[in-house]
Amino acid sequence: MNHDAIVQAASDSDGGSPVFVLLLCFFLIMGVVQVVRPQLLWKANSRLQRGWVRNPEATEPTSKGYAMNRVVGVIFLGFVIWILVRQF
């Protein structure tokens, strides 16, 4: 498939798949949580470290780490919102 056909197919959007929009809404919620309370995401993911890491509580990010999570969350939110806007 050539590049022009891909661009044409992408521009002929009729609102997108409902499943894709729901997935983007889930990502939007996760992005908001990452910006507002990144500690919640760390607590949820720290359980996955059990068995691999000797002391999972010792891997909690510092305040600078959480600040970086917020910055990445803002960028992620911008990207998800941009995709949602392009769907409609």
C-alpha positions, 0 to 999 in steps of 0.5 A: 500500500502506498503512502497516499492510500494510507493518508486517504484512508486515515482522512476518511474517518467516520468517527472511528471504531467505538472500541478504539474510542473507549480505549482512548478514553481509558488512556485519557483516564490513566493519563489524568491519574498519572498527572494528578496522583502518580503515586497511585500508579506506582502502588498498583505497579509495585505489586508486580515487582514482588518476587523479582525485587527484594524490597519493592517499597525501596523502588518508590520514585523520589519527588523529582521522579514523580515530577517527571511522571507528571511531565510525561503524563501531560505529554501523554494526555496531549497526544491522546486528546489529539488522537481523540479530536482527530477521530471526530 
